[in-house]
Amino acid sequence: MNWGLFGLLESKRNIMIFIIAEPCVGVCDTACVEVCPVDCIHPPEGWEKGNDAKDTMLYIDPEECIGCGLCEPECPVEAIFDEDEVPAYWKGYIRKNYEFFGRDYNG
């Protein structure tokens, strides 16, 4: 059976499609949020645009993300990466993204 795009998206739900890394911390520019067609980019609970962003970053929900990639070029600090393309010095942010959504990271 050919599942097409639906099958691909279902198989990707077990991984994070995109990871937000260190450049977002303390910045939380929400340009990526504004272009997301499915509203899958979230701050920590209680934080909203205009609040102090110190030690705060945004996260992409893997259950909601459709992998369109519109957020990646929109990020002014270039903090969004495909999981496989996160630079080695920011690999710790992969685990941080998984844990934010209560997922186990087996990397």
Protein Blocks (a to p, Z undefined) as FASTA:
>chain_A
ZZkjmlmmmmmmmpcfbdcdfklgonlpaklmmmmmnlpaccdehiaghiafehiacddd
fklpgolommmmmpmnlpaccfklgcfklmmmmmmmmmmnopacfZZ
